[in-house]
Amino acid sequence: MRYIPLGRRAIVRQLEEKTKVAIPGSVMQAERALGEIVAVKEDEGLKPGDRIIYNEFYGSYVPYEQDLLILNIDDILAIKKDE
């Protein structure tokens, strides 16, 4: 099935792995979820296949698709680039 996000949203496939993110101004690190963009509007600066870091408690699950989330673009913390 194909999904097309509306507004400033993206469809994200949740990945099993987690990542540690340093919190600016603190010595603490927070654990964040990794995902992969499945669908997004072209003008959002993201593209399908981009790996992202997001807060795992944000977004709405897609019914009958356990690994897909509808996530607001503003809830995406970073794009993960493997160099």
Secondary structure, 3 states (H helix, E strand, C coil): CCCCCCCCEEEEEEEEEEEEEECCCCCCEEEEEEEEEEEECHHHCCCCCCEEEECCCCCEEECCEEEEEEEEHHHEEEEECCC
